[in-house]
């Protein structure tokens, strides 16, 4: 599948896959060979294009890659979801504005919108180099993720 309307998600997934590969000391050929034990093998050209952010992989391909690296599929699908949410954030807004909008959305029960706005606030706090707001933004994002039932320890 082409990256089409999802260039940020394609790039983010490719970056993570490459980091996992390098972390394990694997070459692209190693990953290709390891993937042949899975339902959707990955060829060298596909992996190269994926790591470059030039395509959006299918769920079966993501599942195979996650398995090769001993990771969960949700780690890769979450990247897609988070990058897609970031597209909904108004551009050029400050941390305070985005956090305020996020708190309003949270109060209205619109958790996806709140998460998107808190992610935008996190990015804005990083651009503004405000460590206190950066910490608050991390807490806001984590709080929404917990509220929607993600990342809870059993």
N, CA, C and O of each residue as an XYZ file, in Angstrom:
616
protein
N       0.851     -1.175      0.000
C       0.000      0.000      0.000
C       0.894      1.233      0.000
O       1.874      1.300      0.742
N       0.555      2.189     -0.822
C       1.298      3.448     -0.882
C       1.062      4.254      0.387
O       0.042      4.089      1.056
N       2.018      5.133      0.716
C       1.843      5.956      1.907
C       0.724      6.965      1.722
O       0.138      7.406      2.711
N       0.407      7.347      0.494
C      -0.728      8.196      0.189
C      -0.875      9.387      1.110
O      -0.021     10.273      1.136
N      -1.969      9.405      1.872
C      -2.285     10.538      2.733
C      -1.612     10.458      4.097
O      -1.935     11.263      4.971
N      -0.714      9.549      4.311
C      -0.142      9.340      5.634
C       1.381      9.428      5.654
O       2.031      8.531      6.192
N       1.976     10.489      5.082
C       3.437     10.537      5.021
C       4.100     10.565      6.396
O       5.155      9.955      6.573
N       3.509     11.258      7.377
C       4.123     11.318      8.711
C       4.079      9.950      9.376
O       5.056      9.528      9.994
N       2.954      9.256      9.254
C       2.845      7.919      9.845
C       3.796      6.943      9.162
O       4.440      6.134      9.830
N       3.888      7.013      7.841
C       4.801      6.133      7.100
C       6.239      6.342      7.555
O       6.973      5.386      7.804
N       6.626      7.605      7.659
C       7.984      7.946      8.082
C       8.242      7.488      9.513
O       9.304      6.938      9.805
N       7.278      7.711     10.410
C       7.450      7.335     11.817
C       7.573      5.825     11.973
O       8.421      5.353     12.730
N       6.745      5.063     11.270
C       6.822      3.600     11.345
C       8.155      3.129     10.786
O       8.805      2.263     11.373
N       8.566      3.693      9.658
C       9.847      3.315      9.063
C      11.015      3.603      9.990
O      11.943      2.801     10.089
N      10.975      4.731     10.662
C      12.036      5.108     11.598
C      12.117      4.121     12.758
O      13.210      3.731     13.169
N      10.967      3.719     13.283
C      10.949      2.767     14.404
C      11.449      1.396     13.958
O      12.235      0.765     14.665
N      11.006      0.935     12.806
C      11.451     -0.372     12.303
C      12.966     -0.373     12.107
O      13.639     -1.337     12.472
N      13.500      0.692     11.539
C      14.954      0.783     11.348
C      15.677      0.800     12.695
O      16.710      0.149     12.851
N      15.141      1.538     13.665
C      15.760      1.584     15.004
C      15.753      0.197     15.640
O      16.748     -0.210     16.241
N      14.648     -0.532     15.516
C      14.583     -1.893     16.065
C      15.617     -2.787     15.395
O      16.284     -3.586     16.054
N      15.744     -2.645     14.076
C      16.702     -3.473     13.336
C      18.131     -3.185     13.793
O      18.904     -4.107     14.056
N      18.473     -1.912     13.887
C      19.823     -1.530     14.297
C      20.088     -1.912     15.760
O      21.194     -2.322     16.112
N      19.065     -1.773     16.599
C      19.184     -2.145     18.015
C      19.549     -3.620     18.168
O      20.281     -3.999     19.083
N      19.030     -4.443     17.262
C      19.324     -5.878     17.301
C      20.562     -6.252     16.495
O      20.952     -7.419     16.456
N      21.179     -5.267     15.853
C      22.372     -5.537     15.055
C      22.079     -6.346     13.804
O      22.927     -7.106     13.337
N      20.887     -6.185     13.265
C      20.475     -6.945     12.081
C      20.655     -6.104     10.820
O      20.496     -4.884     10.843
N      20.986     -6.768      9.738
C      20.996     -6.122      8.435
C      19.594     -6.255      7.840
O      18.755     -6.992      8.358
N      19.358     -5.543      6.760
C      18.068     -5.695      6.085
C      17.893     -7.122      5.566
O      16.787     -7.661      5.571
N      18.980     -7.718      5.126
C      18.913     -9.113      4.660
C      18.539    -10.052      5.815
O      17.775    -10.998      5.623
N      19.073     -9.792      7.006
C      18.722    -10.603      8.178
C      17.220    -10.536      8.447
O      16.582    -11.554      8.716
N      16.666     -9.335      8.371
C      15.226     -9.156      8.623
C      14.427     -9.890      7.547
O      13.441    -10.565      7.844
N      14.862     -9.751      6.298
C      14.179    -10.434      5.196
C      14.158    -11.938      5.432
O      13.118    -12.580      5.282
N      15.296    -12.494      5.799
C      15.370    -13.939      6.053
C      14.505    -14.342      7.239
O      13.793    -15.344      7.167
N      14.551    -13.586      8.321
C      13.758    -13.906      9.509
C      12.261    -13.813      9.223
O      11.466    -14.552      9.803
N      11.882    -12.907      8.331
C      10.458    -12.709      8.038
C       9.846    -13.870      7.265
O       8.624    -14.011      7.240
N      10.661    -14.696      6.638
C      10.135    -15.817      5.851
C       9.490    -16.886      6.716
O       8.809    -17.770      6.196
N       9.688    -16.821      8.013
C       9.023    -17.755      8.928
C       7.600    -17.291      9.244
O       6.870    -17.983      9.953
N       7.203    -16.138      8.731
C       5.899    -15.561      9.031
C       4.987    -15.571      7.807
O       5.427    -15.784      6.677
N       3.722    -15.339      8.067
C       2.695    -15.402      7.023
C       2.951    -14.422      5.881
O       2.715    -14.759      4.721
N       3.423    -13.232      6.184
C       3.680    -12.196      5.178
C       5.171    -11.871      5.142
O       5.606    -10.926      5.801
N       5.964    -12.633      4.385
C       7.398    -12.325      4.330
C       7.654    -10.927      3.753
O       6.865    -10.401      2.969
N       8.767    -10.354      4.162
C       9.155     -9.014      3.740
C      10.386     -9.142      2.851
O      11.394     -9.713      3.268
N      10.314     -8.617      1.633
C      11.513     -8.681      0.794
C      12.391     -7.457      1.036
O      11.956     -6.480      1.644
N      13.604     -7.520      0.565
C      14.606     -6.480      0.818
C      14.131     -5.119      0.323
O      14.227     -4.127      1.047
N      13.616     -5.063     -0.909
C      13.171     -3.786     -1.474
C      12.040     -3.193     -0.644
O      12.010     -1.987     -0.400
N      11.115     -4.034     -0.213
C       9.992     -3.565      0.600
C      10.501     -2.964      1.909
O      10.075     -1.882      2.311
N      11.416     -3.677      2.570
C      11.963     -3.191      3.844
C      12.712     -1.876      3.644
O      12.598     -0.967      4.467
N      13.467     -1.769      2.574
C      14.198     -0.542      2.282
C      13.240      0.635      2.108
O      13.465      1.712      2.660
N      12.183      0.427      1.347
C      11.190      1.485      1.127
C      10.420      1.804      2.408
O      10.074      2.958      2.661
N      10.156      0.782      3.207
C       9.460      0.990      4.482
C      10.306      1.851      5.415
O       9.810      2.824      5.983
N      11.574      1.498      5.574
C      12.456      2.256      6.466
C      12.637      3.702      5.990
O      12.886      4.594      6.801
N      12.513      3.930      4.696
C      12.638      5.283      4.145
C      11.323      6.063      4.241
O      11.262      7.231      3.858
N      10.272      5.413      4.753
C       8.981      6.080      4.889
C       8.257      6.259      3.578
O       7.429      7.160      3.442
N       8.560      5.406      2.603
C       7.988      5.551      1.272
C       6.724      4.736      1.057
O       6.127      4.806     -0.017
N       6.302      3.969      2.047
C       5.073      3.203      1.905
C       4.421      2.971      3.250
O       5.066      3.051      4.295
N       3.126      2.679      3.207
C       2.373      2.372      4.420
C       2.120      0.876      4.423
O       1.399      0.368      3.564
N       2.706      0.162      5.380
C       2.571     -1.300      5.394
C       1.178     -1.756      5.819
O       0.463     -1.052      6.532
N       0.820     -2.938      5.368
C      -0.445     -3.549      5.763
C      -0.309     -4.131      7.173
O       0.800     -4.288      7.683
N      -1.425     -4.442      7.782
C      -1.415     -5.042      9.120
C      -0.664     -6.382      9.119
O       0.134     -6.614     10.027
N      -0.882     -7.274      8.142
C      -0.108     -8.528      8.152
C       1.409     -8.293      8.067
O       2.185     -9.008      8.700
N       1.827     -7.291      7.284
C       3.267     -6.976      7.200
C       3.763     -6.443      8.542
O       4.834     -6.827      9.013
N       2.973     -5.553      9.155
C       3.360     -5.025     10.467
C       3.440     -6.145     11.504
O       4.347     -6.159     12.336
N       2.499     -7.075     11.455
C       2.502     -8.197     12.405
C       3.758     -9.044     12.228
O       4.368     -9.469     13.209
N       4.140     -9.286     10.987
C       5.355    -10.053     10.722
C       6.592     -9.337     11.238
O       7.458     -9.952     11.861
N       6.676     -8.049     10.982
C       7.821     -7.269     11.463
C       7.872     -7.245     12.986
O       8.935     -7.430     13.578
N       6.734     -7.018     13.611
C       6.696     -7.003     15.079
C       7.200     -8.337     15.622
O       7.964     -8.370     16.586
N       6.777     -9.421     15.009
C       7.197    -10.745     15.453
C       8.702    -10.963     15.258
O       9.370    -11.524     16.126
N       9.224    -10.520     14.125
C      10.667    -10.648     13.864
C      11.466     -9.970     14.969
O      12.503    -10.478     15.394
N      10.982     -8.826     15.430
C      11.716     -8.064     16.444
C      11.279     -8.374     17.867
O      11.768     -7.756     18.812
N      10.359     -9.328     18.031
C       9.901     -9.699     19.367
C       9.117     -8.576     20.044
O       9.181     -8.417     21.263
N       8.390     -7.812     19.263
C       7.592     -6.692     19.763
C       6.117     -6.979     19.518
O       5.765     -7.913     18.797
N       5.263     -6.168     20.122
C       3.828     -6.346     19.892
C       3.394     -5.525     18.681
O       3.967     -4.477     18.383
N       2.386     -6.017     18.002
C       1.829     -5.317     16.850
C       1.314     -3.941     17.262
O       1.403     -2.990     16.486
N       0.777     -3.829     18.474
C       0.215     -2.547     18.908
C       1.268     -1.442     18.969
O       0.928     -0.266     18.835
N       2.523     -1.790     19.165
C       3.555     -0.754     19.169
C       3.618     -0.058     17.816
O       3.856      1.148     17.750
N       3.408     -0.802     16.745
C       3.445     -0.200     15.407
C       2.118      0.454     15.038
O       2.108      1.523     14.428
N       1.006     -0.167     15.398
C      -0.280      0.454     15.068
C      -0.501      1.719     15.888
O      -1.163      2.648     15.426
N       0.045      1.765     17.098
C      -0.060      2.984     17.908
C       0.667      4.146     17.243
O       0.212      5.287     17.323
N       1.780      3.871     16.592
C       2.510      4.929     15.889
C       1.625      5.526     14.800
O       1.544      6.744     14.645
N       0.969      4.653     14.056
C       0.060      5.123     13.011
C      -1.044      5.984     13.628
O      -1.331      7.080     13.147
N      -1.653      5.478     14.693
C      -2.751      6.199     15.330
C      -2.308      7.565     15.854
O      -3.001      8.563     15.655
N      -1.168      7.609     16.515
C      -0.684      8.869     17.073
C      -0.349      9.889     15.989
O      -0.656     11.072     16.130
N       0.277      9.433     14.916
C       0.609     10.350     13.822
C      -0.653     10.843     13.121
O      -0.710     11.990     12.677
N      -1.660      9.983     13.019
C      -2.922     10.388     12.423
C      -3.617     11.427     13.307
O      -4.175     12.400     12.800
N      -3.583     11.224     14.624
C      -4.168     12.195     15.549
C      -3.462     13.544     15.445
O      -4.101     14.594     15.508
N      -2.138     13.508     15.286
C      -1.380     14.765     15.198
C      -1.825     15.620     14.020
O      -1.708     16.845     14.057
N      -2.334     14.977     12.977
C      -2.804     15.732     11.800
C      -4.014     16.589     12.127
O      -4.286     17.563     11.426
N      -4.749     16.243     13.185
C      -5.961     16.972     13.554
C      -5.682     18.192     14.432
O      -6.604     18.933     14.772
N      -4.431     18.404     14.798
C      -4.078     19.495     15.712
C      -3.931     20.796     14.928
O      -3.254     20.834     13.900
N      -4.568     21.865     15.418
C      -4.402     23.163     14.746
C      -2.933     23.585     14.738
O      -2.237     23.448     15.745
N      -2.480     24.083     13.633
C      -1.071     24.482     13.477
C      -0.804     25.844     14.117
O      -1.681     26.706     14.170
N       0.423     26.016     14.598
C       0.878     27.309     15.075
C       0.320     27.746     16.415
O       0.417     28.923     16.763
N      -0.253     26.842     17.169
C      -0.824     27.206     18.470
C       0.216     26.969     19.567
O       1.131     26.160     19.417
N       0.050     27.691     20.661
C       0.969     27.562     21.789
C       0.574     26.374     22.661
O      -0.512     25.810     22.531
N       1.486     26.021     23.542
C       1.214     24.958     24.515
C      -0.058     25.275     25.295
O      -0.942     24.426     25.411
N      -0.156     26.495     25.832
C      -1.300     26.859     26.673
C      -2.621     26.744     25.910
O      -3.608     26.248     26.453
N      -2.641     27.197     24.666
C      -3.864     27.141     23.867
C      -4.278     25.697     23.609
O      -5.448     25.344     23.759
N      -3.312     24.862     23.219
C      -3.614     23.470     22.912
C      -4.015     22.689     24.160
O      -4.922     21.858     24.112
N      -3.343     22.954     25.269
C      -3.699     22.280     26.516
C      -5.112     22.669     26.935
O      -5.895     21.818     27.357
N      -5.438     23.954     26.817
C      -6.782     24.415     27.159
C      -7.847     23.737     26.303
O      -8.879     23.304     26.816
N      -7.594     23.647     25.005
C      -8.528     22.963     24.109
C      -8.615     21.473     24.452
O      -9.687     20.872     24.383
N      -7.474     20.889     24.821
C      -7.463     19.474     25.215
C      -8.269     19.225     26.466
O      -9.005     18.242     26.550
N      -8.135     20.114     27.451
C      -8.907     19.976     28.693
C     -10.404     20.122     28.416
O     -11.220     19.420     29.012
N     -10.760     21.031     27.515
C     -12.162     21.202     27.145
C     -12.697     19.931     26.486
O     -13.781     19.461     26.829
N     -11.938     19.378     25.541
C     -12.357     18.143     24.864
C     -12.472     16.996     25.863
O     -13.391     16.181     25.780
N     -11.545     16.939     26.795
C     -11.583     15.906     27.826
C     -12.850     16.048     28.673
O     -13.516     15.057     28.970
N     -13.173     17.266     29.053
C     -14.385     17.524     29.828
C     -15.652     17.147     29.079
O     -16.652     16.767     29.689
N     -15.608     17.254     27.754
C     -16.760     16.882     26.917
C     -16.790     15.389     26.607
O     -17.724     14.902     25.969
N     -15.763     14.662     27.061
C     -15.710     13.222     26.826
C     -15.186     12.818     25.464
O     -15.281     11.648     25.092
N     -14.632     13.760     24.709
C     -14.086     13.457     23.384
C     -12.618     13.085     23.543
O     -11.727     13.910     23.342
N     -12.383     11.829     23.908
C     -11.022     11.387     24.222
C     -10.071     11.415     23.031
O      -8.925     11.830     23.201
N     -10.487     10.993     21.820
C      -9.545     11.096     20.692
C      -9.118     12.534     20.413
O      -7.943     12.796     20.153
N     -10.075     13.468     20.466
C      -9.738     14.872     20.232
C      -8.826     15.390     21.343
O      -7.869     16.117     21.074
N      -9.122     15.016     22.598
C      -8.284     15.431     23.725
C      -6.859     14.912     23.541
O      -5.889     15.640     23.749
N      -6.751     13.659     23.152
C      -5.421     13.084     22.947
C      -4.675     13.827     21.852
O      -3.497     14.150     22.010
N      -5.350     14.100     20.744
C      -4.708     14.828     19.644
C      -4.220     16.196     20.118
O      -3.095     16.596     19.818
N      -5.057     16.905     20.851
C      -4.682     18.238     21.324
C      -3.560     18.182     22.351
O      -2.676     19.040     22.348
N      -3.582     17.192     23.223
C      -2.492     17.045     24.192
C      -1.179     16.673     23.497
O      -0.106     17.103     23.920
N      -1.268     15.875     22.430
C      -0.055     15.588     21.648
C       0.474     16.869     21.012
O       1.683     17.098     20.976
N      -0.432     17.697     20.514
C      -0.019     18.989     19.966
C       0.613     19.873     21.026
O       1.599     20.563     20.765
N       0.037     19.849     22.234
C       0.602     20.619     23.342
C       1.993     20.092     23.697
O       2.893     20.866     24.021
N       2.160     18.775     23.633
C       3.468     18.170     23.896
C       4.486     18.664     22.874
O       5.599     19.045     23.238
N       4.114     18.659     21.615
C       5.014     19.156     20.568
C       5.330     20.642     20.782
O       6.477     21.065     20.639
N       4.297     21.429     21.126
C       4.498     22.868     21.342
C       5.415     23.122     22.534
O       6.283     23.992     22.468
N       5.236     22.378     23.617
C       6.104     22.540     24.793
C       7.548     22.209     24.428
O       8.478     22.855     24.912
N       7.734     21.210     23.580
C       9.080     20.873     23.123
C       9.689     21.991     22.293
O      10.864     22.320     22.452
N       8.889     22.575     21.408
C       9.375     23.705     20.592
C       9.690     24.911     21.472
O      10.658     25.632     21.229
N       8.867     25.124     22.493
C       9.049     26.264     23.388
C      10.151     26.020     24.423
O      10.541     26.934     25.150
N      10.646     24.787     24.482
C      11.720     24.397     25.407
C      11.371     24.733     26.869
O      12.212     25.186     27.645
N      10.099     24.491     27.208
C       9.616     24.731     28.565
C       9.496     23.377     29.260
O       8.548     22.631     29.016
N      10.458     23.064     30.123
C      10.506     21.742     30.738
C       9.313     21.465     31.647
O       8.838     20.331     31.713
N       8.829     22.479     32.344
C       7.676     22.281     33.221
C       6.428     21.935     32.401
O       5.689     21.013     32.747
N       6.200     22.672     31.322
C       5.061     22.374     30.455
C       5.248     21.051     29.725
O       4.278     20.339     29.465
N       6.476     20.728     29.400
C       6.758     19.447     28.761
C       6.358     18.300     29.685
O       5.756     17.324     29.236
N       6.686     18.409     30.961
C       6.299     17.386     31.937
C       4.779     17.301     32.055
O       4.222     16.204     32.081
N       4.105     18.446     32.127
C       2.638     18.460     32.201
C       2.033     17.807     30.960
O       1.086     17.027     31.056
N       2.583     18.131     29.812
C       2.058     17.583     28.560
C       2.199     16.065     28.524
O       1.284     15.366     28.089
N       3.339     15.553     28.979
C       3.513     14.092     29.050
C       2.459     13.485     29.957
O       1.875     12.452     29.629
N       2.212     14.117     31.093
C       1.199     13.617     32.025
C      -0.194     13.651     31.396
O      -0.973     12.715     31.571
N      -0.511     14.718     30.669
C      -1.815     14.804     30.017
C      -1.998     13.692     28.989
O      -3.044     13.046     28.948
N      -0.978     13.471     28.157
C      -1.064     12.411     27.145
C      -1.213     11.051     27.837
O      -2.078     10.258     27.467
N      -0.383     10.785     28.826
C      -0.468      9.513     29.547
C      -1.807      9.334     30.232
O      -2.363      8.236     30.232
N      -2.336     10.407     30.820
C      -3.632     10.327     31.489
C      -4.751      9.937     30.542
O      -5.615      9.136     30.897
N      -4.744     10.503     29.328
C      -5.784     10.144     28.358
C      -5.606      8.697     27.904
O      -6.589      7.967     27.774
N      -4.377      8.278     27.664
C      -4.147      6.898     27.240
C      -4.628      5.913     28.301
O      -5.219      4.885     27.973
N      -4.382      6.217     29.539
C      -4.862      5.353     30.629
C      -6.389      5.396     30.682
O      -7.040      4.369     30.876
N      -6.946      6.580     30.511
C      -8.397      6.732     30.576
C      -9.111      5.920     29.504
O     -10.214      5.425     29.740
N      -8.505      5.776     28.338
C      -9.134      4.981     27.282
C      -8.773      3.501     27.397
O      -9.118      2.702     26.528
N      -8.073      3.143     28.482
C      -7.792      1.734     28.740
C      -6.557      1.197     28.063
O      -6.411     -0.016     27.908
N      -5.664      2.079     27.657
C      -4.423      1.642     27.028
C      -3.312      1.670     28.057
O      -3.309      2.507     28.960
N      -2.393      0.776     27.922
C      -1.163      0.765     28.694
C      -1.383      0.605     30.202
O      -0.683      1.214     31.011
N      -2.346     -0.209     30.555
C      -2.559     -0.508     31.968
C      -1.816     -1.788     32.309
O      -1.853     -2.749     31.540
N      -1.162     -1.811     33.418
C      -0.479     -3.012     33.877
C      -1.497     -3.957     34.483
O      -2.396     -3.515     35.199
N      -1.378     -5.238     34.215
C      -2.310     -6.213     34.787
C      -1.799     -6.720     36.097
O      -2.448     -7.551     36.733
